[in-house]
């Protein structure tokens, strides 16, 4: 394998900003970015944190933002997205309602929108500026960006650099496995007489959900739904890993094909159609908002949840507290298409954030100064942990939470107390390389029960450890094809068409919906684009198996 570099791939969701997932960092020192400019005239910069469901403090100022202002002389006004990140990024550039700084997902449609904006001259060219800001330059260095993503746009567009890539793990110790999977309420598994770890295959999972359905369980007079998820169906579709290993598969002759054109994709679709048709999957899951999804969980109405474990732990915390023994535990590990049973889990580790300065920025130097400070060890530690001496202190060179604040944060299930201190308000998305363990001390705000649950789930779901993907992802390469702009609108419909198919009246109707889009994709240049992909990836290591991290 080539020199290990973490590989970014499109994952099923967009990673969600969780108040429970705050990382720490010690260190600081000489790389403190802008330095103390408390006597300078203040500049106010607007920031769009384009993560669906993210939120900020109740007031305009927090202890953390005040500390940043004292260090840099810069005030911040942060706005948050409450809907589709892809729609939001396209909207702001179409309407010219631009913030000074944009930060958001570095995945497919979101990143495509940013690349398009760069080509249209809507972003600030950082090529001749970045070397003046060492913390930003480090995070943007080629060796610190997944190779295909670097080629796609992070390393430059038409020879110019516009984007800052952030939250990429700095070292192997900083890899954060969020433990995506299916999790069942322990009490419900016991009621239906099924050992969650005995559920291994697609049929096992189906039969398990069916047993839950047949048990006719209710909560406060309302039926318990066998399988559910969070907003917009996140991340119910992760069952696809039982059907195919990754989004682009080998056709058998060494060339690649998008999995949408395979029988495996049809089988995956019809499996989920059966879940819908038989009442095993919550039919509202693809249209519900996050508050609605969380309310169902708090009411005890979802037996099995599909998502990453921290989100499930956060959402179920209140219900578990009032109903001991109802905690969610891992199902499986489930089979993975194409993977031997003893193979380590292949994780699609990626930094998940791209930050840009828009052409409307009122002070580019101030924006870079702010971002460089946030990417320093001092800034990293400040926005992840809070103010040293107030919220935490160093013990043996590592951050340690002060008990007073640990207790306050732990008792507040809403996360509002933490946000009002300025922690978890989106600034963590702009802190350069993720140094959670190599420089920091891990999640100092996590309670022991949570850490124990994560460790237990890791032992169950990762019995053979993990393997970090360092190969090229064809999904990144295809966007460089000359006809991508013509092809992209058709390819973008895959997710919506899949949802249409699983709600179809029959298997035949479901397959027709898929085949209609297949024809459309072909007509808009798919074959030419895939020829480009196969030519570009000839002789290179390509992702064959992948799980979201």
N, C-alpha and C positions, 0 to 999 in steps of 0.2 A: 504494500500500500504506500502511496506517496506520503511525504511528510505530513504528520497529523495536523489538520486544520479543521476546525468545526465547520460543518456544512449546513447552510441554510436551505430549507425546503419549505414549500407552502404547507402549512399544517391546517388542521380542520377548523380551526377557529381562529379566531383571532384571539390572542392571549388577553386576558381580562385583568383589569387592575383590581387587585384584591387587597383590602386593608390588612389581611392576615399575612401577606407575603412581602414583608418589608425586610430588606437586607441591610447588613451592616458593613462598616469598613473602618479600620483603624488606620493609623499612619498620619497623613497630612504632612506638614513640614514645608520643604522648599518649593513644592509645586503648587502653591496655593493660588495660582491663577492671577487674578487682577490685583491682589494685595489690598491693603486697607486704604480706601478712598473716602472715608467717612466725611471728610471736609469738602468733597467735590459736590457740584450741583447735581441733583438727582435727575436721572432719566427714567421714564416709565416706558416699558416695553410690553406689548400684548403678545400672549402666547396661546395658541390653540392646542389643547391636549386631545388629539383625535382618537380617543379610545372610548368606545361605546360603554356607557355605564359608569365612567369615571366621574368623580365629583370633588369639590374643594371644600374649604372651610366656610363657616358661617360669615365670618368677617373678612375685611380686605387685608388685614395684617395678622400674622402669626409669629410666634417666637423664631421659627426657622426663616421665614421670609424677611423678618426684621434683621436677623443676623446676616443674611445674604446681602441685604441693602447696605448694611454697615460695612461689609467687606468690599463691595463693588461700586457702591453709589447708584445702584440700579433698582428701581421698583418694578414689580411684575403684576400684570393683570391677566389671570388665566381663565380661559373659557373652556368648556367641556362639551363633548359630543354625546348626544342621547339617541343616536340612531346608527345607521349604517356608516361605517368609516369610509367605505368606497364612495358612497353618495356624497358624503361631506367633503372629501378632498376634491371631488369633481365640481361640487357646488361653489366652493370658495374661489376657485380659479375662473369659473364661468361668470360669476357675479362680481368678481373683483373685491369681495368682502374679505380682504386678506389681513391676517395678523402680522406682526413683525416677525414672529418665529412660529413655525409649524413643527409639531412633533407627532408621530403616529406610527402605525404598523409598517414593517418593512416587508410585507407579504405581497401576494399577487396583485390584485386590483388596486390596492392602496399605493403600492410602489409604482405601478404603471402610471397612475395619475400624477405622481410626483415627477417621473421621468418626462411625461408629456409636458408638464409645466416648465421643466428645464429647457426643453427643446423650443418652447414658445417664448423664452426669454422672461419668464415670470419669477425666476429665482436669482439670487445673488451668486455670481461666479466667485468661488472661494479659492481658486487656483493659486493666485499670487498672495493670498492672505493667510492661508492655513499654517504656514511654517512659523509665523509669528506667535502661534498659540500652541505650545508644546503638548498640552494634554489632549487637545483635539487632534493634532497631527498623529499622535500615538494611536488613537482609536481608529483613525482612518488609514493607517499603514496597511499595505497589501497583506502582510503576514497576519494581520488581525481581523481580516474580513474573509468570509467563506469565498472560495475561488470563483464560482459561477456568479455569485452575487456581485463580486468585485467587477467582473467583466460586464455584467448586466447594466451597471450604472453607478455603483458606489465609487469605483475607480476613475470614473470620468465619462462624460457624454460629449461626443465630438471634441475630445481633448480638454474639456473643462470639468472641474470638480464643483459640484453643487451641494452634495449631501454629506451629512455626518452620520456615521453608522454607530449605534450605541447599544449597550447591554450584551454585547458578545462576551462570552466567558473569557476572562483573561488567561486562565490556566485550566487544566483538567479538574483541579480541586473546586473550581467555581461553577462547574456544570450543575445545573439545577434540574433534576428529574421530577416533573410535576405529577408523575404517576397517573397518566390518563388511563381510563378503563371503565368498567361497569362495577358499581358498588351497590350492595343490597343492605337494607336494614336488617340487622342481626336478628331482631325479634321475629320479623316476618319469615326469614329463612327457617327459623326454628319452628314456626307455626305450620309451615307447609312441609316440614320434614326433609329439607334439602341442605346438604353441606355445600356452601358456596364454592369451596375449593374443588369440589367434585364436578363442577360445571366446566367442561373443557372445549366442547365442539359447538358448531352452529346449532345442531339439533338439541344439544344439552341446554343451551341458552333458551331456545324456543320452548322446550318442555318445561323449563323452570318458570318462565313467564306465564305459561299456560296454567301451571299449578297455582300460581298466585292469583290469576284471574278466576279460576274455578273455586278458589277458597271463599270468594265473595266477601272479602274483607272491607270493613267500613271504618271511618274515623269521624266521630261526631255526626253520624248519620249520612256521611258522604262516602262514595265508593273510593277505594284505594286503587290507583292506576298502577299496573305492573311496571311499566317503563316510562320514564320522563327525562327531561333535560332542563336547560336554562333558556335564556332569551334566544329567539329565532332558531330554535332547534339545536343550539350548542349544547353538548357535542354528541348528540344522539347517533350521528352517522359513523362513529368510530368503529362500529361493527364491520366496516368495510375491510379492516385489516385481516379479517377471517377469510376474505374472498380474494384479495390481491395484495401484493407486497408493497406496491408504490404506484404513483400516478402514470408512469410510463413503463411499459413492460416489453420484454423481448418477444418478438413475433415467432421466434424459433429459428430464424435465419441470421440472428445477430443484429437485426435492425429493430428499431424501437417503434412502439405504437402507443398512442394515448389509450389508457385503460377503458375509456368511455366506449371504444369500438370493440370491446372484447365480450366474450360470453360471461366471463367472471363478473363484469359490471352488470350484466343482465341478471345473473343469479343474485347478486347483492341487492339489486332493485326489487326483484320479486320477493325476496326474503322480507324486506321491510314492508312491502305491500301487504304481505300476509299478516305481519304484526299489526298494521293499521286495520285491515279488514276484520281481524278477530278480536279487536279491542284490547290488544296487548301493549300498544304504544299510544300515549296521550295524543289525541288528534289536534290538540291546541298547541303542541310543543313548538311548531314552526311559526306561529304567529304571536305567541305570548311575549310580553316584556319581561325583563329581569325581575322587577318587583312582583309581578304575578307569579312567576316561577318560584321565587323565594317564599311567597305566601303559601303556595301549595305544600312546599317542603316543611314549613313551620307548622302547618296544619296536620302533618303526618299523612299526606295523601299520595305520596310517591314511594313505591316499594324499591325500585331499582333506578339509580341515577347514572347517566353516562356523562362524564366530564373528567377534569383533573381533580385529584383528591383535595387539595386545599380549598377549592370552591365548594366542594361538598361538605367539608368540615365546617366551613364558615356558615353556609346556609342552614345546616342542620343543628347548629350549636344550641339554639334556644329550645328546640323540641327535645333534644337529648337531655338537656339540663332538667327539664320538667318531666321527662319520661325516661328514666335510667334504663339502660339495656337496649336502646333503640338506635345505637350508633350504626353508621354505614361501614360495612366491611367489604374487602375486595371479592369480586367474583372471578374465578379462574385460578391461574392464568389461562386465558383462552388460546386456542390454536391460532397460529399466524400463517397465512398462505405462503407457501414456499420455504418456510423456515423449519429446520430440524428441531425436535423438542428440546435438545440441550444447547441450542444456539443462544448466545447472549442477545438481549433485546437491542435492536439497532435503533438508536435514538437520533432524531432529526434536531440536533441542538443548534440553536441560532440566537444571535442577538436579535432582538425583536423590534428594534426601533430605528427610524430614520428621522433626522431633524434637518430642517432647511431654514434659511432666512429668505423671506420673500422680497420682491422688488419694491414693495411698499414700506419696507422697514425704515423707520425714521432715523436710526442711528446704527449702522452696520457694525462699527467698531465696538459700540456698547454691547450689541448682541453677542459678538464673538468673545468679548471680555467676560460676559455673564456665563456663556456656555463653557468657556475654558475653566472658569472657577468651579462650576458644577462638576466638571470632569476631573478635577484634581482630587487627591485623596481626602483633603479637608472638606471639599464640597460634597463628595460622595458620602462621607460619613455624616455630614450635617443633615442632608435631606433624607437619608435612610434611618438615622437614629434620633435626630433632634439635636438640641444644643448641649454640648459637653458641659458637665457641671450642673446642668439643670435636669435633663432627662436621663443622662447616662454618665458614667465615669470610666476611666481606664483602670483595669485590673490586670496586672502582669502583661501590660502592653496591648490588651484587647478591650474593646468596648463591653461594658456590663450595664444592663438596665438598672436604674434606680428603682427600688421596690415600690416606692410611692406611685411612680408613673406606670410601672408594670401592672400594679393592681388596678389603677384607673382604666388603663387600656383593656385589661382583661374583662373587667366588669361591664364594659360598654360594647354590646354586641353589634351596634350600628356602625362603629368605626368613626363616629363623629368626633369623639374626644381626641382621637389621634390626629384626625385631619385638622382640627382647630389648633393643634400645636404646630401644624405645617408638615406633618409626616404623612406620606402616601397621597399627596395631592397632585401627582403628575411630574414633579420635578425630578423624581428618580429615573424618569425616562431619558434624561439628558445628562447622565453622569458618566459618559464614556464607557470604557470596558467594565464589565461586571467583575468586581473583586470581592464578592461576598465572603469567601473563605480565605483566599490567598493573602488579602490585606485585612479584611474584616474579621468579624467573629461570628458569622452566621446570623440567624434571625434571633436577635436578643429579646424580641417581644413575644416569641412563641411560648405557650405554656407547655409544661412537661407532658400533659396528656396528649396534646397535639403532636409533639415530637415523637412520642411513643407510638401513636397511631400511624404516623408517616413511616417510621422504621418498620413497623409490623407489615404494612402494605408493601413496602419495598422488598422485604424478605419473601413475600408471597408472589408478587408480580415479577420480580427480577431474580429468580432463583439461580440463574447462571450469569448474573451481572449484566452490564451494558456494553455496547459497542458504539462508539461515537462515529457517525457517518462523516467521511471526509471526501466523498466522491462528488461528481458533478450531477446536478439535477437538470434533466432535460426541460423542465418547466421554466427554468431561468433562461435557458438557451433559446427556446422558441421565440421569446419576445424580441430577439435581435434579428429575426428573419425579416427580409425586405417587405413582405406582404402582411406583417403582423397586424398593422392597423386595420386592414381589411378583414382579417380572420378573427381578431379579438372579440368583436361584438357577438359572434356566433359562439365562440368558446366560453364567453362569459355567461351564457345561458344554461350551461350544464347543471349547475346547482338548482336553479329554478325548475328545469325540466325534470330533474330527478324527483323533486317534491311533487310535481304534477303526476309523475308516473306512479309513485307509491300510493297516491289517492285515487288512481284510476279504478274503474268498475271491474276490470278483469285483467288477467295477465296479458292477454292479447292487446288490450288498449294501452297498457303500460309500455309494452315493447314498441307499439306504434309511435307513441310520443317520443321515445328514445330514437327510433329509426328516422323519424322526421327531422330531428335535430342533427343526427349524423349526416343525412343528405345535405342539409344546409351548411354544415361545417365543411364538408367536402367541396361544395360549390364555391365557398369563399376562400379557397386556397390552402386547405389543410395538407394535401399531399405535397405541395411545393414547400411548405414550411417544415414538414417532417423530413423532407430530403435535406434541407439545410441543417436541421438538428442532427441527423445521422452523419452528415459530412463533418460537422464541427466536432462531434464527439468520438469520431473514429480514433481508436487507440487510447482513449481516455477512460478512466474508471468512472462508471456510472452507477447511480443509486439503484440497487436492486430490491432492497428491503428497507422499510422505514416505519417507525412509530413516532407519533408526536411525543415531545418530551414534557 
